[in-house]
C-alpha cells in the first residue's frame, strides 16, 4: 500500500505538493483557532 502510494506520488509530485499545502494550511488554521480560543 505504501509502495503504491510512493510510486503514485513520484509520478504526480506537483499534485501531491499542492495537496500537502492545502492540508498544511487547514492544519495551521486549526492550530491558530485552538491557540486563539485558549
PDB file with SEQRES, HELIX, SHEET and CRYST1 records, atoms N, CA, C and O in Angstrom:
SEQRES   1 A   38  UNK UNK UNK UNK UNK UNK UNK UNK UNK UNK UNK UNK UNK          
SEQRES   2 A   38  UNK UNK UNK UNK UNK UNK UNK UNK UNK UNK UNK UNK UNK          
SEQRES   3 A   38  UNK UNK UNK UNK UNK UNK UNK UNK UNK UNK UNK UNK              
HELIX    1 AA1 UNK A    2  UNK A   11  1                                  10    
HELIX    2 AA2 UNK A   13  UNK A   37  1                                  25    
CRYST1    1.000    1.000    1.000  90.00  90.00  90.00 P 1           1          
ATOM      1  N   UNK A   1       0.842  -1.202   0.000  1.00  0.00           N  
ATOM      2  CA  UNK A   1       0.000   0.000   0.000  1.00  0.00           C  
ATOM      3  C   UNK A   1       0.876   1.250   0.000  1.00  0.00           C  
ATOM      4  O   UNK A   1       0.649   2.180  -0.773  1.00  0.00           O  
ATOM      5  N   UNK A   2       1.866   1.257   0.866  1.00  0.00           N  
ATOM      6  CA  UNK A   2       2.752   2.415   0.953  1.00  0.00           C  
ATOM      7  C   UNK A   2       3.600   2.541  -0.302  1.00  0.00           C  
ATOM      8  O   UNK A   2       3.862   3.648  -0.772  1.00  0.00           O  
ATOM      9  N   UNK A   3       4.032   1.403  -0.846  1.00  0.00           N  
ATOM     10  CA  UNK A   3       4.852   1.431  -2.062  1.00  0.00           C  
ATOM     11  C   UNK A   3       4.039   1.978  -3.230  1.00  0.00           C  
ATOM     12  O   UNK A   3       4.554   2.754  -4.035  1.00  0.00           O  
ATOM     13  N   UNK A   4       2.782   1.583  -3.325  1.00  0.00           N  
ATOM     14  CA  UNK A   4       1.925   2.084  -4.403  1.00  0.00           C  
ATOM     15  C   UNK A   4       1.713   3.580  -4.256  1.00  0.00           C  
ATOM     16  O   UNK A   4       1.684   4.312  -5.245  1.00  0.00           O  
ATOM     17  N   UNK A   5       1.564   4.032  -3.014  1.00  0.00           N  
ATOM     18  CA  UNK A   5       1.371   5.461  -2.777  1.00  0.00           C  
ATOM     19  C   UNK A   5       2.625   6.236  -3.148  1.00  0.00           C  
ATOM     20  O   UNK A   5       2.540   7.324  -3.719  1.00  0.00           O  
ATOM     21  N   UNK A   6       3.787   5.681  -2.826  1.00  0.00           N  
ATOM     22  CA  UNK A   6       5.049   6.347  -3.160  1.00  0.00           C  
ATOM     23  C   UNK A   6       5.233   6.411  -4.670  1.00  0.00           C  
ATOM     24  O   UNK A   6       5.685   7.426  -5.200  1.00  0.00           O  
ATOM     25  N   UNK A   7       4.887   5.338  -5.360  1.00  0.00           N  
ATOM     26  CA  UNK A   7       5.012   5.319  -6.814  1.00  0.00           C  
ATOM     27  C   UNK A   7       4.046   6.315  -7.439  1.00  0.00           C  
ATOM     28  O   UNK A   7       4.384   6.980  -8.418  1.00  0.00           O  
ATOM     29  N   UNK A   8       2.849   6.420  -6.878  1.00  0.00           N  
ATOM     30  CA  UNK A   8       1.855   7.358  -7.396  1.00  0.00           C  
ATOM     31  C   UNK A   8       2.281   8.796  -7.128  1.00  0.00           C  
ATOM     32  O   UNK A   8       2.103   9.666  -7.980  1.00  0.00           O  
ATOM     33  N   UNK A   9       2.840   9.048  -5.955  1.00  0.00           N  
ATOM     34  CA  UNK A   9       3.262  10.407  -5.604  1.00  0.00           C  
ATOM     35  C   UNK A   9       4.465  10.822  -6.432  1.00  0.00           C  
ATOM     36  O   UNK A   9       4.595  11.996  -6.780  1.00  0.00           O  
ATOM     37  N   UNK A  10       5.349   9.885  -6.754  1.00  0.00           N  
ATOM     38  CA  UNK A  10       6.533  10.228  -7.541  1.00  0.00           C  
ATOM     39  C   UNK A  10       6.141  10.621  -8.962  1.00  0.00           C  
ATOM     40  O   UNK A  10       6.832  11.416  -9.599  1.00  0.00           O  
ATOM     41  N   UNK A  11       5.041  10.070  -9.460  1.00  0.00           N  
ATOM     42  CA  UNK A  11       4.584  10.406 -10.812  1.00  0.00           C  
ATOM     43  C   UNK A  11       3.719  11.663 -10.808  1.00  0.00           C  
ATOM     44  O   UNK A  11       3.446  12.242 -11.859  1.00  0.00           O  
ATOM     45  N   UNK A  12       3.296  12.074  -9.630  1.00  0.00           N  
ATOM     46  CA  UNK A  12       2.447  13.273  -9.528  1.00  0.00           C  
ATOM     47  C   UNK A  12       2.932  14.145  -8.374  1.00  0.00           C  
ATOM     48  O   UNK A  12       2.186  14.435  -7.439  1.00  0.00           O  
ATOM     49  N   UNK A  13       4.192  14.557  -8.458  1.00  0.00           N  
ATOM     50  CA  UNK A  13       4.762  15.344  -7.359  1.00  0.00           C  
ATOM     51  C   UNK A  13       4.091  16.702  -7.243  1.00  0.00           C  
ATOM     52  O   UNK A  13       3.853  17.185  -6.136  1.00  0.00           O  
ATOM     53  N   UNK A  14       3.781  17.326  -8.382  1.00  0.00           N  
ATOM     54  CA  UNK A  14       3.153  18.648  -8.341  1.00  0.00           C  
ATOM     55  C   UNK A  14       1.793  18.588  -7.658  1.00  0.00           C  
ATOM     56  O   UNK A  14       1.473  19.433  -6.821  1.00  0.00           O  
ATOM     57  N   UNK A  15       0.998  17.589  -8.017  1.00  0.00           N  
ATOM     58  CA  UNK A  15      -0.323  17.438  -7.410  1.00  0.00           C  
ATOM     59  C   UNK A  15      -0.200  17.141  -5.924  1.00  0.00           C  
ATOM     60  O   UNK A  15      -0.975  17.648  -5.113  1.00  0.00           O  
ATOM     61  N   UNK A  16       0.787  16.307  -5.571  1.00  0.00           N  
ATOM     62  CA  UNK A  16       0.981  15.950  -4.171  1.00  0.00           C  
ATOM     63  C   UNK A  16       1.417  17.160  -3.361  1.00  0.00           C  
ATOM     64  O   UNK A  16       0.978  17.336  -2.224  1.00  0.00           O  
ATOM     65  N   UNK A  17       2.267  17.987  -3.929  1.00  0.00           N  
ATOM     66  CA  UNK A  17       2.727  19.190  -3.228  1.00  0.00           C  
ATOM     67  C   UNK A  17       1.562  20.137  -2.974  1.00  0.00           C  
ATOM     68  O   UNK A  17       1.437  20.691  -1.882  1.00  0.00           O  
ATOM     69  N   UNK A  18       0.712  20.324  -3.976  1.00  0.00           N  
ATOM     70  CA  UNK A  18      -0.453  21.196  -3.801  1.00  0.00           C  
ATOM     71  C   UNK A  18      -1.389  20.620  -2.742  1.00  0.00           C  
ATOM     72  O   UNK A  18      -1.961  21.358  -1.939  1.00  0.00           O  
ATOM     73  N   UNK A  19      -1.540  19.296  -2.747  1.00  0.00           N  
ATOM     74  CA  UNK A  19      -2.415  18.642  -1.772  1.00  0.00           C  
ATOM     75  C   UNK A  19      -1.866  18.808  -0.361  1.00  0.00           C  
ATOM     76  O   UNK A  19      -2.620  19.075   0.575  1.00  0.00           O  
ATOM     77  N   UNK A  20      -0.540  18.649  -0.206  1.00  0.00           N  
ATOM     78  CA  UNK A  20       0.074  18.806   1.111  1.00  0.00           C  
ATOM     79  C   UNK A  20      -0.007  20.249   1.576  1.00  0.00           C  
ATOM     80  O   UNK A  20      -0.167  20.510   2.768  1.00  0.00           O  
ATOM     81  N   UNK A  21       0.101  21.186   0.648  1.00  0.00           N  
ATOM     82  CA  UNK A  21      -0.005  22.596   1.026  1.00  0.00           C  
ATOM     83  C   UNK A  21      -1.399  22.918   1.536  1.00  0.00           C  
ATOM     84  O   UNK A  21      -1.554  23.668   2.500  1.00  0.00           O  
ATOM     85  N   UNK A  22      -2.423  22.348   0.887  1.00  0.00           N  
ATOM     86  CA  UNK A  22      -3.799  22.584   1.337  1.00  0.00           C  
ATOM     87  C   UNK A  22      -4.003  22.009   2.732  1.00  0.00           C  
ATOM     88  O   UNK A  22      -4.622  22.639   3.590  1.00  0.00           O  
ATOM     89  N   UNK A  23      -3.474  20.804   2.950  1.00  0.00           N  
ATOM     90  CA  UNK A  23      -3.603  20.182   4.274  1.00  0.00           C  
ATOM     91  C   UNK A  23      -2.849  21.002   5.310  1.00  0.00           C  
ATOM     92  O   UNK A  23      -3.332  21.187   6.427  1.00  0.00           O  
ATOM     93  N   UNK A  24      -1.666  21.494   4.949  1.00  0.00           N  
ATOM     94  CA  UNK A  24      -0.864  22.282   5.877  1.00  0.00           C  
ATOM     95  C   UNK A  24      -1.575  23.575   6.239  1.00  0.00           C  
ATOM     96  O   UNK A  24      -1.542  23.997   7.394  1.00  0.00           O  
ATOM     97  N   UNK A  25      -2.218  24.210   5.263  1.00  0.00           N  
ATOM     98  CA  UNK A  25      -2.950  25.451   5.530  1.00  0.00           C  
ATOM     99  C   UNK A  25      -4.116  25.186   6.468  1.00  0.00           C  
ATOM    100  O   UNK A  25      -4.331  25.936   7.420  1.00  0.00           O  
ATOM    101  N   UNK A  26      -4.875  24.120   6.204  1.00  0.00           N  
ATOM    102  CA  UNK A  26      -6.011  23.789   7.069  1.00  0.00           C  
ATOM    103  C   UNK A  26      -5.529  23.460   8.471  1.00  0.00           C  
ATOM    104  O   UNK A  26      -6.162  23.840   9.456  1.00  0.00           O  
ATOM    105  N   UNK A  27      -4.400  22.746   8.563  1.00  0.00           N  
ATOM    106  CA  UNK A  27      -3.846  22.365   9.860  1.00  0.00           C  
ATOM    107  C   UNK A  27      -3.392  23.597  10.628  1.00  0.00           C  
ATOM    108  O   UNK A  27      -3.610  23.689  11.836  1.00  0.00           O  
ATOM    109  N   UNK A  28      -2.765  24.540   9.942  1.00  0.00           N  
ATOM    110  CA  UNK A  28      -2.321  25.776  10.589  1.00  0.00           C  
ATOM    111  C   UNK A  28      -3.510  26.600  11.057  1.00  0.00           C  
ATOM    112  O   UNK A  28      -3.456  27.217  12.121  1.00  0.00           O  
ATOM    113  N   UNK A  29      -4.583  26.616  10.274  1.00  0.00           N  
ATOM    114  CA  UNK A  29      -5.786  27.356  10.667  1.00  0.00           C  
ATOM    115  C   UNK A  29      -6.391  26.740  11.927  1.00  0.00           C  
ATOM    116  O   UNK A  29      -6.824  27.458  12.829  1.00  0.00           O  
ATOM    117  N   UNK A  30      -6.419  25.407  11.985  1.00  0.00           N  
ATOM    118  CA  UNK A  30      -6.971  24.744  13.170  1.00  0.00           C  
ATOM    119  C   UNK A  30      -6.119  25.043  14.394  1.00  0.00           C  
ATOM    120  O   UNK A  30      -6.650  25.304  15.473  1.00  0.00           O  
ATOM    121  N   UNK A  31      -4.799  25.006  14.234  1.00  0.00           N  
ATOM    122  CA  UNK A  31      -3.905  25.301  15.355  1.00  0.00           C  
ATOM    123  C   UNK A  31      -4.076  26.748  15.788  1.00  0.00           C  
ATOM    124  O   UNK A  31      -4.102  27.040  16.984  1.00  0.00           O  
ATOM    125  N   UNK A  32      -4.194  27.655  14.827  1.00  0.00           N  
ATOM    126  CA  UNK A  32      -4.352  29.071  15.149  1.00  0.00           C  
ATOM    127  C   UNK A  32      -5.654  29.306  15.908  1.00  0.00           C  
ATOM    128  O   UNK A  32      -5.693  30.085  16.860  1.00  0.00           O  
ATOM    129  N   UNK A  33      -6.713  28.634  15.485  1.00  0.00           N  
ATOM    130  CA  UNK A  33      -8.003  28.787  16.163  1.00  0.00           C  
ATOM    131  C   UNK A  33      -7.931  28.231  17.579  1.00  0.00           C  
ATOM    132  O   UNK A  33      -8.465  28.829  18.513  1.00  0.00           O  
ATOM    133  N   UNK A  34      -7.267  27.084  17.737  1.00  0.00           N  
ATOM    134  CA  UNK A  34      -7.148  26.487  19.067  1.00  0.00           C  
ATOM    135  C   UNK A  34      -6.331  27.382  19.988  1.00  0.00           C  
ATOM    136  O   UNK A  34      -6.689  27.559  21.152  1.00  0.00           O  
ATOM    137  N   UNK A  35      -5.245  27.946  19.488  1.00  0.00           N  
ATOM    138  CA  UNK A  35      -4.423  28.842  20.299  1.00  0.00           C  
ATOM    139  C   UNK A  35      -5.189  30.119  20.612  1.00  0.00           C  
ATOM    140  O   UNK A  35      -5.062  30.676  21.702  1.00  0.00           O  
ATOM    141  N   UNK A  36      -5.982  30.579  19.653  1.00  0.00           N  
ATOM    142  CA  UNK A  36      -6.730  31.821  19.856  1.00  0.00           C  
ATOM    143  C   UNK A  36      -7.821  31.634  20.912  1.00  0.00           C  
ATOM    144  O   UNK A  36      -8.075  32.529  21.718  1.00  0.00           O  
ATOM    145  N   UNK A  37      -8.463  30.461  20.899  1.00  0.00           N  
ATOM    146  CA  UNK A  37      -9.517  30.195  21.877  1.00  0.00           C  
ATOM    147  C   UNK A  37      -8.916  30.012  23.264  1.00  0.00           C  
ATOM    148  O   UNK A  37      -9.550  30.363  24.259  1.00  0.00           O  
ATOM    149  N   UNK A  38      -7.713  29.471  23.348  1.00  0.00           N  
ATOM    150  CA  UNK A  38      -7.063  29.306  24.645  1.00  0.00           C  
ATOM    151  C   UNK A  38      -6.593  30.665  25.146  1.00  0.00           C  
ATOM    152  O   UNK A  38      -6.014  30.757  26.229  1.00  0.00           O  
TER     153      UNK A  38                                                      
END                                                                             
